[in-house]
Amino acid sequence: MLGIDQIARLAAEEARREQKTESGPFAVRKSTLASNAPVKEKGPSSLFIFSEDNFIRRNAKAIIEWGPFEYFILLTIIGNCVVLAMEQHLPKNDKKPLSELLASLDMFIFLERTEPYFMGIFCLECVLKIIAFGFIAHKGSYLRSGWNIMDFIVVVSGVVTMLPVSPAAAGGGSGQVETVDLRTLRAVRVLRPLKLVSGIPSLQVVLKSILCAMAPLLQIGLLVLFAIVIFAIIGLEFYSGAFHSACYNDRGEIENVSEKPSPCTNKTTTMGVYNCDVEGTTCLNKWIGPNYGITSFDNIAFAMITVFQCITMEGWTTVMYYTNDSLGSTYNWAYFIPLIVLGSFFMLNLVLGVLSGEFAKERERVENRREFLKLRRQQQIERELNGYLEWIMAAEEVILKEDRTTEEEKQAILDGHRSQFMSCREGSTVPDCRLHRAYDPSMSNTSSRYICRRRAETKKKMKDASKQQSTETEEDMEEEEEELDEEYLDEGGEPGEDFERRRRGCYYALCKRIRRARRASLLFRVQMRVIVKTQIFYWSVITLVFLNTACVASEHYGQPPWLTKFLQYAEYVFLGIFVMEVLLKLFAMGSRTYFASKFNRFDCIVIVGSAFEVIWAEVKGGSFGISVLRALRLLRIFKLTSYWVSLRNLVRSLMNSMRSIISLLFLLFLFILIFALLGMQLFGGKFNFPTMHPYTHFDTFPVALITVFQILTGEDWNEVMYLAIEAQGGIYGGGMVYCIYFIVLVLFGNYTLLNVFLAIAVDNLANAQELTAAEEADEKANEMDDSEEEEPVPILKNSILIAAADEECEEEESPFGGPRPMVPYTSMFFLSPSNPLRVMVHSIVCTKYFEMMVMGVICLSSISLAAEDPVDEENPRNKVLQYMDYCFTGVFACEMLLKVN
C-alpha cells in the first residue's frame, strides 16, 4: 500500500499534469472543490469608513491577531496590577514614600507616572479593535462581545480619571486643578487574561459550569432574598429599637464592663435579661447600638443585613444574646433556630447542589462532544482513505491499459497486488482488504473482514502471550551467555587458532571460574529481585517508615537528654536501613528499572539528602530538616490502590480532575486579586481608629490578600465589614453603601467559587462509585459465567430459589416488624416452638401495637430525662421523675424478657 507522502506526491504530479493539458484520453477527473467554492461576499465597513480591503483595517486586524501583540497586552496588564499592588495607602490619602524616592531618581516607572503609559497602551488596543471589527453596528463588532464591553468600560473610566476638571465641578473651593478619582475600576482590568485561558478545555468546563449555573443560582438567590425579607420583617416587628439601651455611669459614659458593651433593660422580672448591676450605673436608651449601630432591626435595610449575617452563621449567637439581654430569653430561640435551619442549612446549601449538577452536566456534555468529534474524525479519515484507494485503483487500471506501459511494469503492479493480498490475509486492516478484494473477486465482503479481523486478533494474542512468557531473567541469562561465548570466538565467529591451547591452560580455568561467578551472581540477583518484590519486604519497609515518622514526631520542647540520645541513634539506624534498601533495590532491579518508578526516584532523593544532612551535622553542625521528608515516604502506601478497587477509582477520578482543580484555583486567585485591589482602592488608609489599629486592613497588598482570603473562609467577615462601614463615615455618613462589597465577596467567593471545589469532589465521588459498581458488576457477571460453565443449574429451580428468598426478605422487612416466623429452636432451653406460652408471647411481640406502645414509653422516658432539674436536687419534681424512671425501667425489662422468649 502506498504511503500518504507518496499519495500526496502523485496527486501533486497529477495536478501539474492537468494544468498543462486540460483534457486527454487518460486524464483524471478534476476536483470540483475549487470550481464549486462559493464567492466570498464583502463584509460591512468598520465605522462606515474602513472597508475590508482597506489598508488601515487590514493592518489593524493583522496587529491584533499577531501573537506577540497579545502577549504584550498581557504583560501590560500584569505590570499594571503590579503597580496597583505596590501602592501603600496611608491616612489622608498619603502615598508610600517609595514613590517620592523613585521620582527623585528621575525614573519614569514609578507609581504615579506610569498611569498615562498604561492608559495609552489600552487605548491603542481599543482603537485597533474598533477599526478592525467595527464598533457596534454589525455582527461580530467590538461591543458585541462581553469581554470587549468590559475593556471599553475600563478604558473609558481610566480616561475620565485622567481628565482635569474645574474646582467647581470637583466640589472644591481652591483654585487648584483636581482630577476625578475613578481608579477603582482599574482593578477590573485583571479580568482580561480570562480571554486567553478560556480556550483551555478544563478551564472551559469550569467557566461554563459556573455560567450555566447562573440561571438556577439566581432562582436560589431570589428564594434566599425572599426568606431574608420575611425574617427581617419579623425581626423588625419584635426587635425594633431593642439594642439602644446600655449601662451609663454618673459621668454619662458607657460602663465598659466587658470588651464590648451589651444591651440592657430596666425590667427585673423578665428571665434572662441583663440589668446594670454595677453601682452607679443606669440603663439609658441613648446608645447607638452594638457594632457601631450596624447590628440592629431598626429598619428593613439594617434588619436584612443582620439576617444575612446570621444565615452565614458568623456572629449569629452574639445577635441572639443581644436580644436575650434586652428582651429576655424565653422566646428568642424560636426566631433564630428556624432562621439558621431554613436559611443556612437548607437554602444556602442548595448552591452546592446546583453547582454539582451543572458541573456533572457540563462534564458529560464535554465527554459526549469529545466522543462525537473522535468518531467524526475517524469517519472523515476513512472517507478520505477510501477516496485515495479508489483514486489509486483507478490510476493503476489506467496505467495497466496504457500502451506505453511495459510488461515489467505490469508484472510489478500485479506482484504488488498479490503481495498486498497476502498481507491482508495475514492480518491487515479492513481498508487494505477492501483494496485487494477488488483484485480477488472470489473474496466476499463478509469473508474478507472475518479473515482479516481473525488474523489480527490471533496475531495480537500470540504477541501478548510471547511477551508474558519472556522475562527479564531469561534475557539477562542470554546476554551473559552471549558475552561469555564471544570471549572464545574470533570476529568471524569461528574458534581461534590457539583455542585448544587456551582451553588446556590456566586461562580457560580462570574464564570458567569467572563464568561460574557471573552465573552465581546473576542467580543471586534474581533471588534478590524476587525478595524485593514480595509483599513482606514492602510492608517491612512501610513499617520502618512508620517507626521513623513516630521517632521524628516524638521530639518536643524540654525533652530529657536520654530521649535526645535515643533519637539520634535511631536516626542513624533508620538511615542505614534505608540506604541498604536503596542499594539492595539497585542491585536487584538494575538502575534503569529502579529509576523508572517515581516512588523510587523520590526515595533515592530523600535518602541521599538525609545522608548529606547527617554528614553535614557531624562536620559543620546544624541541620537542614531534610530528614523530616522521610515521613513523606508514607506516600508509597498509595500503591495499595492497585489492590483496593474503590480507592483506586477514587484516586483515578481525582487525578483526572486535577486540570479542573488547577483551573479553578487560577480563577480563585484572580477573584482574590481583583477584590484585594478593589479593597485597596476603597478602604486603603481608612482603617485608622483612635483606640485601635486592626490586623485586617487594606493598606498594603499582602495584608489585603490575607484579609480577602479570611473573608472568603467566612471567619469574622462581619467584623471587617463593621470596621469598613465605620471607616467610611458610619451609618449616618454614607458608609452603609460599602456593605455591598462584602456581600458580593461572600456570595460569589464563599458560596459560589469555593462550593465548586465541593462540586468537583462530589462529581468525582459519584464517578468513582460508578466505576466501582461497573467493575463489581463485571466481576459478578464473570463469576456467574464461570459457575454456569462449571455447574449448570436448571432455570426453573434457580427461579424458585430466588422467589423464595425474595419472599423471606419481604417478610423480614415488613413495617413494624411484621409477622416474623418463629425460630425453630428451643428458647431458654425449655420452651419449644410449639409451647403455648411461647406462641402467645410471639404473637404479642409481633403486633404493631406492641411496637407503638414501646415507642411511646421511650418518648415519655426522654421527656422525663429532659424535665429533671440538675441544679436543685431536692426539688419535688425530681422525686416524681425518679419513680417514673423506675416504671420505665420495668417496662423495658419486660420488653426484653418477652422478646428473648
N, C-alpha and C positions, 0 to 999 in steps of 0.2 A: 504494500500500500504506500502511495506517495505521501511524503510529509507535507505539513502545512506550508513550509517555506517553498517547497517545490511546486505545490499547487499555486501559491501566490506568484511565483516566477513565471509559470506557464500562463496564468491569467494576464500578467503584465505583457508578456510577449504577444499574446493573442490580441490584447487591446491595441498595442502598437501596430500589429499587422492590419487590424481593422481600420486604423486611421489612414494607412497607406492605400488600402484597397477597400472601398466601400462595399463591394459585392464580389462574389466569387462562387464557384461551384461547391467549395467545401468551407465556406465562411460560417463561423459560429454566430448564432443569433445574438444581436446586440442587446445589451441590458437596457431595460426600459426605465431604469432609475433616474437617469438624467433627463430623458425625454418627458417623463411624467412628473418631474419635480414641479411643484407649484411656484408660481412667481410671487416673490415676497412683496407685500404691499408696504408702502411707506407709512411709518407711524406718525402720530401727531407731533407738532412742533413744541419745543420747550419754550415756555414764556411767550408763545405766539411769535417768536423771533427766530430761534435756532431750530432748524430742521435736522433730520437725522444725518444728512450728508454734510452738515455744517462743520467747518474745520474746528471751530472752538468747542462744539459739543462733542465731536469725536475724540478730541484730545482730553476733554474733561472726563469722559467716560473711561478712557484708557488709563488716566491717572488714578481714578477711583478703584478700578479693577486691578491695579498694579499691586502685587503682594507687598513690596517694601513700604508703600504708602500706608497700607492698613497697619503694618507693624509700627510705623512711625506714629500713627494716631494712638495706637495702644500705649506706646512709650510715653507719649504726651499725657495721656490720661493718668498713667501711673505716676509720672512726675508731678502732675497737679495734685494728686492725692497725697504724695509725699510732702509737698509744700503745705497743704492744708493740715497734715498731721504734725508738722514741725512747729506750728503756732502754739504758743503758751499764753493763755489768756489770764490777765491779772485784773484786779479791781479797777473800775472806772475806765475800762476798755484800753488799758495799757498793753503794750506788746512785749514780747520777750526781748531782753537785751541783746540776744544774738542778732536780731535784725539790724540794730544800730551798729553792731560790730561789723557785720558784712557790708553795710553801707559805708562805713568809714574806710574799708579796704577797697572802695570803688569797684565792687563786683556787681554784675547785673543779675546774677542768680541768687536772689535773696527773697524774703517772704513778701515784701511789698511790691517790688518792681517786676516780679515775674508774671503778675496777672495780665498785663497787656500782651505779653508774648503768647501766653496760653490762649487768651481770647482771640488773638489774631489767627492762630492755627485752627481753632474750632470754627471761626467764621469762614476761613478759607475752605475748610471741608464742607461746611454747609452750603456755600455758594457753588462749589463744584458739583455737589449732588443736585442742587436745584437746576443748574444748567444741564446736567446730564440726564436727569429723569423728568424734569418738569416740576412745577410747584404743587398744584392740587387738581388741575382741570381734568386730566385724563387718567386712565387706569395705569397703575404702576408708577405714579408720580411720587414726589418726595414725601408729601404729607399723607399719603395713603398707607404708610407703614407706621406701626405703633412706636418702633424704635426711633424712627426719624422724627416723629412728633415730640418725643421726649428730648431728643437732641436739640430740636428747634426751640423748645421752651427754655432749655438750659442756656443756649446761646443768646437768646433774646434777653433773658433775665440778667446774664452777665454783661451784656452791652448796656442795659439800663443801669446796672450797678456802677458802671464807669462814667456815665453821663453826669456832668456837673449841673446843678440846679441852683436857683437863686435862694437866698436866705429865707425869703418869704415862703417859697414853696417848700423849703426844708423845715420850716417851722421854727427857725432860729431868729434871733434878733441882731446878731452881729453882722458885720459886713463881709465875713469870710465866705468863700465858696465851699459848699459841702456837697457830698455825694449821697445818693440813695443807697442804703445798705441792704442789698438783696443777695448777699453772698451765701445765704442759707441754701439756695437752690443749687449751688455748685457741688454739693455733696452728692446730688442725684447723678452726676456725671459718671460716677463709678459703675453705674448700671450698664454702661455701653459695652464692656467686654463680654456681656452675656450674648451679644450677637454672634461672636465667633464660636463660643463653646456650645451654642445651641445646635450645632451640627454634629456633636458627639452623640452617638446612639444612647449611651447610658444616661447622659445628662438630659437628652431629649425625652427619655422616658419619665424622668423626674419632673421636668418642666411641664410636660403635657399632662402628667398626672395631677399636678397642683392646679394647672389652669382648667383642666376638665372638671376638677372637683370644686371650682368656684361657684358654679350654679347650686349644687346641693349645699355647699357651705354657706351660701347666702341665705338659703332657706333655714338652715340651722341657726344662723345669726339672727334672723327675724324671730325665730322661736325663742332664743335666749333673750333678745331685746324685749319681747312680749312678757316673758317671765320677770325680767328686771323691772319693767314698768309696773307690773302687778304688785310685786313685793315692795317696790318703792312707794306706791300709793298706800299700801297697808302700813308701812313704816311711817309714812307722813301722817297718817291718822293717829298712830299710837305714840310716836316718839318725837313729834314736832316740838322744838323748844325745850327738850328734856336734858340737853347737855350744856346748858349755860349757867348752871349753879356750881359754885366752888367755895371752898373754905377760905375766908379772908381774915387776916388778923386786924388788930386795932389800928395799924398804920395804913390800912386799905390795900395791902399786898396779899397776893395768894400765898397761902401757907404751903410750902413745899414739904409735905410730909413724906413724899417719895420723889423719885426722879421726874415723874410726870404727874401733874395734878389730875384728880379724878372728880367726876361729877358727884354732887351730894344732894341731900334733901333735908328738910326740916321735919319730915314725918318720922315719928319714932315707933309707930305701931306696925308699920309695914315690914314684912320679913325680908331680909336680905339687902336693905338699903344701907347707904353709907352716910353716917352722921359725923359732924365735926366734933370729935371727942377731945381735941387739944384745947386746953384752957386759953381763953382769949380769942378764939376763932368763931366766926359766924358764917353760916351758909347764905351767900348772897347771889342773886340772879343777875350778875353783870359780867360773867366770864364769856370770852369769845368762843370758847369750846375747845375740845381736845384736838390736837394736831393742827394748830393754828386756825381752828374753826372749820376745817375741811370735813372732818368726820361728823356729820350731823344729818338730821332728817327735816331741816327747816323748810326746804323747798324741794321740788321734784328733781332738779339738777343735782343738788348735793345728795339727795336720797339715792338716786341712780348710781352715782359714783361710789357711795358707801356700799350699796348692794353688790355692785360689780367687784369691789374689793373683797367682800365676803364670799362670793361664789368662787373666787380664785383661791380660797382657803388660806389667805395670808392676812393675819390680824383679825379674823372674824371673832375669835374668842374675846379679844380685847373690847370689841364693839359690844358684844353680848354682856360683858362685865360692866361696861359703862351704863347700859340700860338697867342692869340689876342694881347698880349703885344709886341710880336716880329714881327708879320706879319700883324696885323690888324684884325678887327672883321667882315669883310664883308662876307667872305665865309667859315669861320671855322665851323660854326654851321652845315653846310651841311655835314661835316665829322663826327662830334661827335654824332649828333642826330640819324642818321641811325646806328651808332655803338652801341648805347645804346638800341635802339628799337630792332634791329635784334639780337645782341649778348646777352644782358641782359634780356630783356622782353620775348624773344622768345626761343632762343636756350638753355640757362641755365635752363629755367623753364621746358624744356622737360624732365629733370631729374625727376621732381616731377610726371609727367605723367607716365613715365616708372616705377618708384618705386610703384606708386599706382596700376598700372595694374598688376605688378608682385606680389605685396602683395595680391591683390584680388584673383589672380590665385592660389597662394600658400595656402591661407585660404580655398578656395573652394576644392583644392586637398586634404588638410588635413581633411576637413569635410567629403568628399566622402570616403576617406580611413577609417575614423572612423566609418562611417555607414556600410561600407563593412565588417570591422572587427567585428562589432557588429552582423551583420547578419550572418556572417560565424560562430561566436561563438555560436549563437543561434542554427544554423543548426547542429553544432557539438554536442551541448548538447542534441538536440532532437535525433540525431542518437545514441548517447551513451545511452540515456534513453530507446529508442526503443530496443536497444540490450539487456539492462538489463531486460526489460519487457519480451522479448521473452525468455531470459535465465531463468527467474523466472517461466514463464508459462510452459516451458519445464521441469524444475525441479519439479514443482508441479504435472505435469502429470506423471512424473516418480515415484514420491512418492505415488501418488494415485494407480499406477499399481503394486507397490511392495506388496509382500505377507506379509511381516512383519509389514506393516502399519495397525494399529488398526482402529476399527470403530470410536472410539472417535477422532482420529487424522484426519480421512477422513471427519467426520462431522464438525470438527473445520475449515478445509480448505474450505469446501462448505459454512459454515456460513460466513467465511471471504469473499468469493466471493460474497455472497448475500448482505452483509453489504456494501462492496465497490461498488457494482452495485447501491444500493440505494443512496449512497453518490454521485455517478456520476449523478444520476437523479436530485439530489438537487442542482447541480451547480458545479461539479468538473471540472477539466481541461480535455482537449481533449485527452492527452495520457492516463489518468486514464480511460476515457470512452472506449478508444481503447482496454485496457486490459480487461475490464469487458464485452465488446461486444463479446469477444472470448467465454465467458461462457453464452451468451444470443444470440443465432443465430437469434432470431426474431428481434433484434435491428439492423437496417441497418446503413450504414455509414453516410448517409445524415441525417437521423432522429436523430441518436445519437449526432452528432455535433450540430444540431439545438437545441435539448433539453438541452444539456449541456450549450451552449452559452446563450440560453434564460434564463435558470435558473440563471446563473451567473449574467447576466445583471439585471434581476429582483431583485436579492438579493442585488446587489450594489445600485440600485435606492432606494430600501426600506431603506437601511442603511443610504444613504445620506439624505433622507427625515427625518428619525428619528433624525439625527444629527442636521438638521436645526430647527426642532421643539423644541428640548431640549435646554434651555437657562441656563445661569449661575444663573439667578434669581430663577428659579424653583428649581435648585439643592440646592441653599442656603436655600430656604424655607423648603425643605425636610430635610436637615441636622438639621435645627433649630427644626423642629417638632420632629425628632428622639431624639435629645438631651433632649428636654423637656419631652418626653414620658418616657425616661429611668429614669428620676428622680422619677417617681411614680411606677416603676416596680422593682421587685427584679431581681436577676441574672437569675432565671428560667423563667422570662417573665410573671409571674402571679402577680396579685395585692398582696401587703403585708398584714400582719395581722392588722396593725394599719392604713391601708389606709383610712378607713371610719372616724377614729378619726382625722387624719390629715386633711381630707377633710373638716370636720366641724370646725376645728380650724383655728387659725391665720396663721399657716404655709401654708395652702392651699391658703389663701388670698394673702399672700406675694408672693408665687410662681406664682399665677395668675397675679399679678401686674408685676412681672419680665418677665413673658411670654409676656404680652402686650407690655412692654417696648422693649423687644427684637424684637417683631414683628414690632413695630413702627420704631425702629432703622433700621431694615432691609428694611422697605419700604422707609425710608428717604435715606438710602444708594443707593437703586435702583433709586430713583429720582435724586440723585446727579450724579449717573453714566450716566443717560440719558442726564443730563445737560452738563457734562464734554465732552461727545462725540458729542455734537452738533456743527454745523459749526459756530454759533455765538460765542460760547466760544473759539473755535480755532482761529478765526480771531481777537477776542478781545485780546488774548494773543499775537498774531503776531503784532498787532498794538502797544501794550505796549512795545514789544521788539524793534520795530522801534523807538518809542519815547525815550527809554532808550539809544539806539545807537546814536540818534541825540544829546542827552544831553552829552554823553561821547565825541562825536566828536566836540562839541561846545567849548571845553576847548582850550585856546590859551594863548600864552605868552602875559603878560601885560593886562590880563583881569581885569575888575573892581571888587571891593570887593563884590558888590551885586550879581554878577553872580556867584562868588565862593560860597556864602552862598546858593543861589538858587540851584546850582548843588549839594551841599552837602545834602540839604533837599530832593531834587528829588532822590538822591541816596538811602536815607532811605525809601522813599515812594515806589520806584520801587522794592527795595529788599523785603519790607514787602509784597507787592502784589505777587511777585514771590514765596515767602515762603508759602503764603496762597494757591497759585495754587498747589504747590507740595503736601502740606498736604491734600488739597481737593481731589486731584487725588489719593493719597494713601488711603484715607478713602473710596472713591467711588469705586475704581478699585481693591483694595487689593494690598498687597506688591508683590505677585507673578505675577499678571497681569501687574502691573505698571513697574516693573523692567525687564519684558520680552522685552520691547521695548528699542532699543539702543538710540533713541532720549530722552526717559525719563531718562535713566541712565546718559546720558550726561547732561541733565538739572539739575538733582539732584546734580551731582558733581560740576557743575558751581555755583549753588545756595549755596551749603554748603561752597564752597571756598570763595564766596563773603561775606557770613555772617561771616566767620572766619576773613576775611580781615578787615571788618568794626569793629569787636570787637578788633582785634589787633591794629588797628589805634587809637581807643579810649583809649586803655590801655597803649600801648607802643609807639604809634606814628609811622608814616611811612606807606608805602603801598607796597604790592607785585604786584599790577597790575592785580590781578585776576578778578576784576570787568570788565575789558576790554573783558574778554572771554564771557561775556553775549551777546556781539554782534554776537558771533558765533551761538547763538540760532536761528539766522535767517536761519540757515541751515534747520530748520524744515519746511521751505517753500517748500522744495523738496517733502513734502507729497502731494503737488498739482499734482505731476506726475501721481497719480492714476486717476485724472480727465482729464489731458491733455495727449492725446494719443501720439502725435508726440514727445513731450518732454519725456514721459516715455520710448518710444522706443529708443530715442537718449541716454538717461541715461543708459538704459539697454545695448545698444551696447558698450558704453564707459566702463561700468563696466566689460563686457565680455572681453574687450581688455586690461584690466589692467595688465594681465600677460605679454602680448607682450610689453606693455609700460615699465614695470619694467625691462624686459629683455633687451630692447633697452637702457634704462638708464644705465644698467650694462655695455653694450657694449660701450656706450659713455664714461663712466667713465674709462674703460680700455684704450680707444683711447686717452683720455686726459692724462692719466697716462703715457702711452708709449711716447707720444710726449713731455711731460714735462721732463721726464728723459732723453730723447734723446736731448732735447734742453739744459739741464744742461751739458751734455757731450760735446755738440758742442759749446755753447756760454757762458758757465759758467765762470764768472770772466772777460769777454771780453767787457761788456757794460760800459767801463770807458773812458770818453771823457774829454778833457781839460776844456771845457766850461760847461758841464752839466753831471749829473748822472740821466738817465731817470727812471721813475717809473716802466716801463716794462723792466724786465731783467730776466735772468735765473741763478742768483747766488744762490738762495735758492729754495727749493722745493715748499713751499707755493706760493711764487711770481711766480714761473714758471707755477704752475697750473692756477693761475689767468691770466697770460699772454696768455697761450694756449686757455683758455676759451674766452678771449677777441678776439683772432684771429678767433675762431670759430663763434662768433657772427658777424664778419666782421667789427668791429669797429676799425679803424686805424690800420688794419693789415699791410698795406703798409708802415706805418711809422716804425713799428717794423722791417720789412724786410729791410728798408733802414739802420737802425741802425746796424742790424746784418751783412749786407754786408760790411759796413764801418768798423765794429769792426774786421772783419776777413781779412782786408787788402784793402778793397775798390775795385773799378772796375779795377784797374791795379795790384792788389796784389792777385788775385785769389779769391776774396770774392764773385764774381757773382755765383759761384757754389752753394753757400748756399741758393740761392733763391729757389732751388728745395724743400727744407724743407718746406717753407711757401706755395709754390704752391700745394704740396701734401696735406698739412694740410688743406688748404682752399677747395680744390676739394673734398677730401674724408670726411672731417669733416663737412664743412658747406653745401656743395651741395649734399652729399650722406646721412650721418647719420642723420643730422637734418631734411632733407626732408622726412626721413622715418616717423618721427612724423606726418608730414602733410599727408603722405600717409595713415597712420593708421586713422587719423581723417577723411580723405575723404572716406575711406572704411567704417568706422563706420557710417558716414552720409548717404552714399548710402544704407547701410544695414538697418538703421533706416527708411529711406524713403520707402524701400521695405516692411518692416514690417507694416508701417503705411498704405501704399497702399493696402496691403493684408487685413488688418483689415477693412479698409473702403470698400473694395470690398465685404468682408463677410457681413458687416452691410447692404450694399445696396442689396445684394442677399437675406438676411433675410427679409428686408423691402419689396422687390419685392414678396417674397413668401407670406408674410402676406397680402399684398394688393391683390394678386391674389386669396388668400383664401377668403378674405372678399368681394371684388368686382371684380368678373371676367370680364375682358374686351375682347370683340371679337378680334381675331388676326388680321383680315382684317382692322378693324377700327384703331387698335393700329398702324399697319404698315403705314396706310395712314397718321396718325398724325405725325409719326416720319419722313416720307418722306417730308411732308410739312414743318416741322421745319428745316430739312436739306436744303431744297431749300431756305428758308429765310436766313439761315446762310450763304449759298454760295453767295446770292445776297448782303448781308451786308458786306462780307469780300472780295469782288472783288477788284482788284487793282485800285488805284487812285479813290477810292470811288465807281465807277461803277454806273449803273442805279438804284439808290435807289428809292424806292416808296415814293410818296408824302404822308405826314401825313394827314389823313382825318379829319383835324380840321381847324378852321378858324385861319389865321395868321394876327397878328396885329389888331385883332378884326374887320376887314372889308374885308380881302382878303379870299375868299372862295377857296376850292380846284379846282373849275372849272374856276377861274378867269383867263383870257388870260395873264395878266401881270405876275401873279404868275407862270403860266405854262411855260412862256418864260424864266423867271428868273431861274426856277428849271432846265430847260433843259440846260441853260448856265452853271450853277454851277456844274452840274453833269458830264460835259465833262472833259476828262483828260487834254485837252489843258488849261483849266482854272486853274487846279491844277498846271500844269507845269509853267504857267505864274506867279502864286503866289510864287512858289518856286524860280523862277529866281529873282523876286523882293526882296525876303528875302535874297538871296545871295548878291545882289547888295547893300542892306542896311547894311549887315555885313561888306562888303568891305569898304563902306564909313565910318563906325564907326572906322575901323582899320586905315584908312588913315588920321584921324584927328591929328593935332599937338597940344598936350596939353600944350607945353611949350610956344609957340608963339601964343597967342590967336588972334593977329591982322594979322595973315598970310592970304593972299587972298584965299588960298586953303580951309581954314576953312569956309569962307563965301560961297563959291560954295557948299561945303558939307552941309552947313546949309539949303540952298534952296532945295538941293536934299532930305534932310531929310523931309522937308515939303511935297514934292511929294510922298515919300514912305508912309508917314502917311496918306495922302489922299487915296492912293491905298488900304491900309489895312482897312481904314474906309469903303470904298466902298465894299470891300470883306465881311466885317461883315454885312452890310446892305443887301446885296444880299442873304447871307446865312440865315439871320433872316427871310426874306420874303419867 
